Amino acid sequence: MKAALFKEKDAPLLVTEVPKPLPGKGQVLIKLHAAALNHRDLWIQREQASPSANGIILGSDGSGVIEDVGEDVEEEIIGQEVVINPSIGWGKNPTVQADAFKILGFPDSGTFSEHIVIARKQVVEKPEHLSFEEAAATPLSALTAYRALFTKARLRPGEKVLITGVGGGAALWALQMAASFQAKVFVTSGHDTKIQKAISVGALAGHNYKQDDWAEQLKKNAGGFDVIVDTAGGRHFASLLDLVVPGGRIVNFGRTAGNIEDLSTRSLYWKQVSIFGTTMGTEDEFLSMLDFVHKHKIKPVIDKIFTLGEVNEAFRHMEEGRQFGKIVLKI
Ligand SMILES: NC(=O)c1ccc[n+]([C@@H]2O[C@H](COP(=O)([O-])OP(=O)(O)OC[C@H]3O[C@@H](n4cnc5c(N)ncnc54)[C@H](OP(=O)(O)O)[C@@H]3O)[C@@H](O)[C@H]2O)c1
């Protein structure tokens, strides 16, 4: 089967033939129809060494059809259209993942491949309103956005929400979910065109964080925010403490702009702000997220579809930050 192998730090992925795996006990073999990129895959290529000399297959998000099952797995699911939960081994504590927790696609092989073998319990029926490409654009980023908004920030309908860096796949999921939940959503982006696109999928307004006075302008136009979802960190994070209302909640799950700088300790305690970190989610949250997406008939925004053979081009597109929404590989 064809797969995209990560063998060497900072080198392009190698698209090559590798042996097709066989499902073992409790596992299923999936013929993948689509996979999606996450910023995580870029961090891995820039920061990690391959855990195996033969390379590993990257990719956390995938959808496809069950082609075969191993021992102890019901044969009736052969032929089922499925989506993969990339959150593996969360453990018993819903508050935080166990030490053994892993995200599909590193250090174990993932979805940038024609087939994958994975534990039966990681596989859920594909929501019928989603195509394979849309389903592949869902798991990692939608799960993280869902936990951020609902488990951590405990968003209530009618609240005012700010999503930073809305062009990103996870940020856009947060926008679509919050808007479907009757929240009033504002956004920031480094591109005016992306702000306009965000308005077309449910945001009320937005400001360009590349302008020096973006935070002042945003506060003037929108007032304070009950909930802020941030995937960037960096020096702009300090402004979020000015933008959140007293008693408000800020959730972060990304570091696209680097480490947080110069946070006002006084604002933090005097405004009684809650800052949450979050990562991925539990199995229950994955199922609740899919229910939510199905109930509200949300379709992820797909920026561009590449083929598996074009995977390095797809990553260049992500690195240049040109995307609005998910970047998908059709397999
Ligand atoms: N912890 C977790 O479980 C988890 C899960 C999902 C994602 N993440 C993290 O979340 C981040 C986004 O991931 P993704 O897959 O959605 O990436 P992505 O699709 O590549 O999006 C990255 C986005 O970051 C935004 N950005 C860049 N610089 C920014 C800045 N200075 N201020 C605000 N926004 C900025 C950009 O938005 P504009 O183009 O609109 O400017 C860009 O579209 C990454 O850091 C990733 O590692 C973490």
The ligand as a Gaussian input file, in Angstrom:
#p B3LYP/6-31G(d) Opt

LIG

0 1
 N       -3.522000      20.552000      22.397000
 C       -4.278000      19.985000      21.486000
 O       -4.934000      18.983000      21.715000
 C       -4.372000      20.617000      20.147000
 C       -5.330000      20.193000      19.229000
 C       -5.453000      20.876000      18.005000
 C       -4.589000      21.920000      17.737000
 N       -3.629000      22.265000      18.651000
 C       -2.728000      23.397000      18.410000
 O       -3.511000      24.500000      17.990000
 C       -2.779000      25.265000      17.043000
 C       -3.586000      25.333000      15.760000
 O       -3.654000      24.029000      15.213000
 P       -4.354000      23.779000      13.808000
 O       -4.132000      22.355000      13.447000
 O       -5.721000      24.343000      13.843000
 O       -3.373000      24.661000      12.897000
 P       -3.532000      25.388000      11.522000
 O       -4.736000      24.887000      10.818000
 O       -2.203000      25.321000      10.865000
 O       -3.800000      26.888000      11.982000
 C       -2.837000      27.719000      12.543000
 C       -3.481000      29.065000      12.691000
 O       -2.833000      29.801000      13.718000
 C       -3.173000      31.152000      13.558000
 N       -2.111000      32.038000      14.006000
 C       -0.848000      32.098000      13.555000
 N       -0.190000      33.088000      14.219000
 C       -1.062000      33.636000      15.086000
 C       -0.999000      34.695000      16.034000
 N        0.115000      35.406000      16.206000
 N       -2.107000      34.986000      16.765000
 C       -3.258000      34.285000      16.588000
 N       -3.365000      33.284000      15.684000
 C       -2.292000      32.955000      14.956000
 C       -3.409000      31.360000      12.079000
 O       -4.686000      31.962000      11.935000
 P       -4.937000      33.128000      10.856000
 O       -4.495000      32.560000       9.557000
 O       -6.394000      33.376000      10.957000
 O       -4.118000      34.311000      11.265000
 C       -3.346000      29.963000      11.481000
 O       -4.375000      29.723000      10.579000
 C       -1.417000      24.574000      16.893000
 O       -0.518000      25.215000      17.760000
 C       -1.692000      23.153000      17.323000
 O       -0.573000      22.490000      17.790000
 C       -3.526000      21.647000      19.834000

